[in-house]
């Protein structure tokens, strides 16, 4: 199956079911911060803690997180990219165990709010369980988690100051709809800060059709130019796209099982970073 062709409703549900199953297994296996990070299909020699620091999180802020919130599933640091301010309402698409939501909550403070949305009920349960430790450590009661798909966000129109997302939009079978939903929930003048995997060139068919590569955030990735087109078509302005190679090199050098499989499918002399990049996306919804 070509992960990047327009999907029928039936094909989209197959993809979502595959992703739910993959992320449910991650929750069930557990992945505390000192254990190996995952690309959703196996461990590597890189701990979740080391991966997070390699893509821009500080040891100090990681130390404030509840155990289990950092599952090693990030490919960037969107909360920092967003330059969050006290009092803002933040929405995280694909919140997982609450990693970026808890960090955002600390940044926006008691007058702000951080909301996480995830379609995997097991992830949601883990995130909600982590709220207890978050409250005890931070003294804040300003985070919540909602069950839902990022194509149909359980969030009111024009109610959010900032939308963030960390290595999730690539998983959607209908990415243009995700960007339209982002615009719908943003307040006029609101902004987005997204870290995601994107393509520098098309992947070989043998990689694009790997279900492990879909769950691992690779097979569903689209070209950087396509991302630019979707963001602008949704109505966002002041669009800035910045490729960052560190994540892909870290996963490759760490012998992550998915990236080992990908290397085996690439032309001789080529590496994953020749095809993949972590992409920072910043943009803004126009004011009325």
Kinemage of the C-alpha trace (Angstrom):
@kinemage 1
@onewidth
@group {chain A} dominant
@subgroup {mainchain}
@vectorlist {calphas} color= white
{ca unk a 1} P 0.000 0.000 0.000
{ca unk a 2} L 1.288 3.447 -0.924
{ca unk a 3} L 1.071 5.402 2.336
{ca unk a 4} L 1.087 8.766 0.566
{ca unk a 5} L -1.721 8.293 -1.984
{ca unk a 6} L -5.189 9.695 -1.235
{ca unk a 7} L -6.869 7.142 1.002
{ca unk a 8} L -10.357 5.700 0.877
{ca unk a 9} L -12.249 5.731 4.195
{ca unk a 10} L -11.601 2.015 4.515
{ca unk a 11} L -7.868 2.350 3.877
{ca unk a 12} L -7.662 5.245 6.334
{ca unk a 13} L -9.232 3.126 9.052
{ca unk a 14} L -6.753 0.299 8.368
{ca unk a 15} L -3.899 2.771 8.810
{ca unk a 16} L -5.367 4.198 12.020
{ca unk a 17} L -5.907 0.708 13.430
{ca unk a 18} L -2.312 -0.220 12.635
{ca unk a 19} L -1.022 2.921 14.340
{ca unk a 20} L -3.228 2.412 17.402
{ca unk a 21} L -1.985 -1.137 17.723
{ca unk a 22} L 1.656 -0.044 17.408
{ca unk a 23} L 1.373 2.669 20.036
{ca unk a 24} L -0.677 0.480 22.354
{ca unk a 25} L 2.199 -2.007 22.340
{ca unk a 26} L 4.620 0.782 23.245
{ca unk a 27} L 2.531 1.717 26.270
{ca unk a 28} L 2.191 -1.910 27.327
{ca unk a 29} L 5.933 -2.511 27.002
{ca unk a 30} L 6.766 0.573 29.051
{ca unk a 31} L 9.596 2.952 28.240
{ca unk a 32} L 10.904 4.885 31.238
{ca unk a 33} L 13.273 7.732 30.468
{ca unk a 34} L 16.470 5.729 31.014
{ca unk a 35} L 15.433 2.805 28.817
{ca unk a 36} L 15.960 2.601 25.057
{ca unk a 37} L 14.090 5.015 22.847
{ca unk a 38} L 11.728 3.605 20.258
{ca unk a 39} L 10.842 4.327 16.667
{ca unk a 40} L 7.648 2.410 17.385
{ca unk a 41} L 9.010 -0.888 16.192
{ca unk a 42} L 11.785 -1.704 18.622
{ca unk a 43} L 14.475 -0.380 20.901
{ca unk a 44} L 17.906 0.995 20.111
{ca unk a 45} L 21.117 1.793 21.956
{ca unk a 46} L 19.816 5.343 22.558
{ca unk a 47} L 17.945 6.045 25.772
{ca unk a 48} L 14.823 8.190 25.657
{ca unk a 49} L 16.684 10.711 27.809
{ca unk a 50} L 19.654 10.907 25.442
{ca unk a 51} L 17.432 11.210 22.386
{ca unk a 52} L 15.526 14.084 23.991
{ca unk a 53} L 18.705 16.004 24.830
{ca unk a 54} L 20.048 15.426 21.309
{ca unk a 55} L 17.014 17.212 19.799
{ca unk a 56} L 17.028 20.209 22.104
{ca unk a 57} L 15.490 19.365 25.476
{ca unk a 58} L 17.549 20.308 28.517
{ca unk a 59} L 18.397 17.919 31.346
{ca unk a 60} L 16.792 20.405 33.746
{ca unk a 61} L 13.389 20.392 32.058
{ca unk a 62} L 13.453 16.617 31.525
{ca unk a 63} L 14.012 16.208 35.263
{ca unk a 64} L 10.649 17.890 35.911
{ca unk a 65} L 8.667 15.288 33.939
{ca unk a 66} L 6.694 12.439 35.505
{ca unk a 67} L 8.358 9.048 34.993
{ca unk a 68} L 7.045 7.481 31.798
{ca unk a 69} L 6.045 10.752 30.106
{ca unk a 70} L 9.166 10.649 27.916
{ca unk a 71} L 8.701 7.587 25.709
{ca unk a 72} L 11.452 8.510 23.260
{ca unk a 73} L 8.964 9.277 20.460
{ca unk a 74} L 9.993 12.868 19.713
{ca unk a 75} L 11.845 14.192 16.666
{ca unk a 76} L 12.100 17.834 17.767
{ca unk a 77} L 11.193 20.321 20.487
{ca unk a 78} L 8.035 22.160 19.387
{ca unk a 79} L 7.279 23.677 22.799
{ca unk a 80} L 10.606 25.532 22.739
{ca unk a 81} L 10.099 26.416 19.079
{ca unk a 82} L 6.753 28.007 19.975
{ca unk a 83} L 8.296 30.320 22.617
{ca unk a 84} L 5.307 29.738 24.888
{ca unk a 85} L 4.160 32.577 27.120
{ca unk a 86} L 2.392 32.615 30.508
{ca unk a 87} L -1.401 32.510 30.231
{ca unk a 88} L -1.577 30.916 26.788
{ca unk a 89} L -3.791 27.952 25.861
{ca unk a 90} L -1.735 25.235 24.163
{ca unk a 91} L -2.963 22.235 22.161
{ca unk a 92} L -0.676 19.254 21.499
{ca unk a 93} L -1.655 16.942 18.632
{ca unk a 94} L -0.807 13.312 19.388
{ca unk a 95} L 0.156 13.877 23.006
{ca unk a 96} L 1.245 10.315 23.832
{ca unk a 97} L 2.256 10.021 27.476
{ca unk a 98} L 2.064 13.794 27.924
{ca unk a 99} L 5.719 14.685 27.307
{ca unk a 100} L 5.255 18.070 25.608
{ca unk a 101} L 1.982 18.832 27.389
{ca unk a 102} L 3.647 18.738 30.812
{ca unk a 103} L 6.499 20.935 29.618
{ca unk a 104} L 4.052 23.358 27.994
{ca unk a 105} L 1.988 23.474 31.178
{ca unk a 106} L 4.987 24.659 33.138
{ca unk a 107} L 5.714 27.346 30.543
{ca unk a 108} L 2.182 28.785 30.448
{ca unk a 109} L 1.794 28.713 34.242
{ca unk a 110} L -1.310 28.748 36.438
{ca unk a 111} L -3.235 31.169 34.212
{ca unk a 112} L -2.594 29.092 31.083
{ca unk a 113} L -3.686 25.640 29.999
{ca unk a 114} L -2.148 22.751 28.035
{ca unk a 115} L -4.452 20.271 26.284
{ca unk a 116} L -3.283 17.004 24.746
{ca unk a 117} L -5.242 14.998 22.160
{ca unk a 118} L -4.492 11.375 21.298
{ca unk a 119} L -6.486 8.675 19.493
{ca unk a 120} L -4.964 5.764 21.433
{ca unk a 121} L -6.886 5.129 24.639
{ca unk a 122} L -3.943 3.383 26.287
{ca unk a 123} L -1.752 6.439 25.677
{ca unk a 124} L -4.481 8.632 27.120
{ca unk a 125} L -4.683 6.472 30.229
{ca unk a 126} L -0.918 6.706 30.712
{ca unk a 127} L -0.961 10.483 30.243
{ca unk a 128} L -3.815 10.986 32.694
{ca unk a 129} L -2.048 8.799 35.238
{ca unk a 130} L 1.002 11.071 34.902
{ca unk a 131} L -1.066 14.133 35.867
{ca unk a 132} L -0.853 13.145 39.537
{ca unk a 133} L 2.945 13.326 39.541
{ca unk a 134} L 2.878 16.504 37.445
{ca unk a 135} L 0.663 18.273 39.979
{ca unk a 136} L 2.840 17.140 42.874
{ca unk a 137} L 6.094 18.228 41.196
{ca unk a 138} L 4.933 21.508 39.641
{ca unk a 139} L 2.172 22.654 41.938
{ca unk a 140} L 0.071 23.296 38.808
{ca unk a 141} L -3.366 21.999 37.809
{ca unk a 142} L -3.473 23.203 34.219
{ca unk a 143} L -3.253 20.157 31.918
{ca unk a 144} L -5.835 17.812 30.440
{ca unk a 145} L -5.982 15.011 27.876
{ca unk a 146} L -8.789 14.300 25.405
{ca unk a 147} L -9.469 11.242 23.261
{ca unk a 148} L -9.783 12.087 19.581
{ca unk a 149} L -8.321 11.993 16.098
{ca unk a 150} L -6.208 14.899 14.915
{ca unk a 151} L -8.327 15.094 11.747
{ca unk a 152} L -11.383 15.810 13.951
{ca unk a 153} L -10.131 17.618 17.039
{ca unk a 154} L -12.355 17.627 20.155
{ca unk a 155} L -11.662 21.350 20.585
{ca unk a 156} L -13.862 24.417 20.036
{ca unk a 157} L -13.373 26.840 17.164
{ca unk a 158} L -10.901 29.699 17.717
{ca unk a 159} L -10.107 28.611 21.281
{ca unk a 160} L -6.348 27.917 21.217
{ca unk a 161} L -3.379 30.306 21.195
{ca unk a 162} L -0.756 27.771 20.044
{ca unk a 163} L -0.872 24.341 18.392
{ca unk a 164} L 2.169 22.113 18.802
{ca unk a 165} L 2.854 18.585 17.573
{ca unk a 166} L 5.855 16.295 17.782
{ca unk a 167} L 6.387 13.623 15.108
{ca unk a 168} L 2.661 12.888 14.684
{ca unk a 169} L 1.139 14.586 11.622
{ca unk a 170} L 3.099 12.221 9.337
{ca unk a 171} L 0.948 9.401 10.747
{ca unk a 172} L -2.317 10.888 9.490
{ca unk a 173} L -3.934 9.405 6.372
{ca unk a 174} L -5.473 12.847 5.663
{ca unk a 175} L -2.851 15.488 6.358
{ca unk a 176} L -4.632 18.385 4.578
{ca unk a 177} L -7.580 17.852 6.931
{ca unk a 178} L -5.239 18.005 9.936
{ca unk a 179} L -3.952 21.409 8.820
{ca unk a 180} L -7.508 22.648 8.248
{ca unk a 181} L -8.421 21.543 11.774
{ca unk a 182} L -5.407 23.372 13.156
{ca unk a 183} L -6.643 26.577 11.527
{ca unk a 184} L -10.176 25.987 12.836
{ca unk a 185} L -9.140 25.696 16.497
{ca unk a 186} L -6.592 28.534 16.466
{ca unk a 187} L -7.606 31.981 17.609
{ca unk a 188} L -7.045 34.737 15.026
{ca unk a 189} L -3.346 35.565 15.257
{ca unk a 190} L -2.625 32.196 16.885
{ca unk a 191} L 0.476 30.283 15.885
{ca unk a 192} L 1.769 26.757 15.287
{ca unk a 193} L 5.063 25.065 16.064
{ca unk a 194} L 5.403 21.537 14.707
{ca unk a 195} L 8.276 19.072 14.580
{ca unk a 196} L 7.703 16.218 12.150
{ca unk a 197} L 9.510 13.865 9.831
{ca unk a 198} L 9.565 14.930 6.176
{ca unk a 199} L 11.147 13.745 2.952
{ca unk a 200} L 13.974 15.392 1.066
{ca unk a 201} L 13.356 13.019 -1.827
{ca unk a 202} L 10.886 10.153 -2.426
{ca unk a 203} L 11.550 6.946 -0.510
{ca unk a 204} L 12.048 3.652 -2.342
{ca unk a 205} L 8.781 1.728 -2.731
{ca unk a 206} L 10.153 -1.049 -0.527
{ca unk a 207} L 10.346 1.395 2.386
{ca unk a 208} L 7.077 3.232 1.710
{ca unk a 209} L 5.102 -0.010 1.874
{ca unk a 210} L 6.590 -1.199 5.194
{ca unk a 211} L 3.945 -1.046 7.923
{ca unk a 212} L 6.710 -0.841 10.528
{ca unk a 213} L 7.943 2.276 8.729
{ca unk a 214} L 4.424 3.735 8.856
{ca unk a 215} L 4.139 3.305 12.628
{ca unk a 216} L 7.750 4.462 12.921
{ca unk a 217} L 6.837 7.844 11.356
{ca unk a 218} L 8.726 7.252 8.109
{ca unk a 219} L 6.407 5.761 5.458
{ca unk a 220} L 3.734 8.412 5.981
{ca unk a 221} L 6.129 11.336 5.666
{ca unk a 222} L 5.702 13.681 2.695
{ca unk a 223} L 8.111 15.945 0.849
{ca unk a 224} L 9.061 19.247 2.463
{ca unk a 225} L 7.488 21.110 -0.460
{ca unk a 226} L 4.230 19.207 0.013
{ca unk a 227} L 4.130 20.222 3.656
{ca unk a 228} L 4.640 23.840 2.637
{ca unk a 229} L 1.751 23.596 0.161
{ca unk a 230} L -0.630 22.006 2.698
{ca unk a 231} L 0.155 24.548 5.410
{ca unk a 232} L -0.472 27.477 3.065
{ca unk a 233} L -3.573 25.895 1.486
{ca unk a 234} L -5.099 25.571 4.958
{ca unk a 235} L -4.818 29.348 5.359
{ca unk a 236} L -1.725 29.754 7.540
{ca unk a 237} L 0.725 32.565 6.839
{ca unk a 238} L 4.275 33.567 7.807
{ca unk a 239} L 5.287 29.975 7.110
{ca unk a 240} L 8.850 28.984 8.041
{ca unk a 241} L 10.179 25.463 7.371
{ca unk a 242} L 13.552 24.445 8.802
{ca unk a 243} L 15.022 20.966 8.193
{ca unk a 244} L 17.109 19.539 11.076
{ca unk a 245} L 19.233 16.452 10.378
{ca unk a 246} L 20.286 15.569 13.911
{ca unk a 247} L 17.369 13.261 14.712
{ca unk a 248} L 17.739 10.977 11.685
{ca unk a 249} L 21.501 10.671 12.181
{ca unk a 250} L 20.991 9.876 15.874
{ca unk a 251} L 18.499 7.090 15.136
{ca unk a 252} L 20.724 5.671 12.384
{ca unk a 253} L 23.921 5.772 14.461
{ca unk a 254} L 22.058 4.253 17.418
{ca unk a 255} L 21.133 1.200 15.334
{ca unk a 256} L 17.409 1.685 15.849
{ca unk a 257} L 15.817 -1.500 14.395
{ca unk a 258} L 13.589 0.392 11.957
{ca unk a 259} L 16.483 2.442 10.641
{ca unk a 260} L 18.562 -0.735 10.260
{ca unk a 261} L 15.755 -2.127 8.080
{ca unk a 262} L 15.587 1.093 6.078
{ca unk a 263} L 19.332 1.070 5.390
{ca unk a 264} L 18.987 -2.433 3.975
{ca unk a 265} L 16.405 -1.156 1.452
{ca unk a 266} L 18.337 1.906 0.257
{ca unk a 267} L 20.592 2.101 -2.800
{ca unk a 268} L 24.239 1.355 -2.081
{ca unk a 269} L 26.098 4.276 -0.563
{ca unk a 270} L 22.944 6.086 0.599
{ca unk a 271} L 21.728 6.568 4.163
{ca unk a 272} L 18.392 7.515 5.765
{ca unk a 273} L 19.444 11.159 6.145
{ca unk a 274} L 19.651 11.391 2.345
{ca unk a 275} L 15.877 10.874 2.290
{ca unk a 276} L 14.543 11.927 5.699
{ca unk a 277} L 14.775 14.985 7.895
{ca unk a 278} L 13.201 16.297 11.047
{ca unk a 279} L 11.298 19.373 9.911
{ca unk a 280} L 10.400 22.374 12.067
{ca unk a 281} L 7.251 24.131 10.875
{ca unk a 282} L 6.193 27.535 12.174
{ca unk a 283} L 3.245 29.578 10.936
{ca unk a 284} L 0.439 31.863 12.053
{ca unk a 285} L -3.313 32.189 11.530
{ca unk a 286} L -4.156 35.615 10.104
{ca unk a 287} L -5.967 38.059 12.399
{ca unk a 288} L -9.544 38.942 11.549
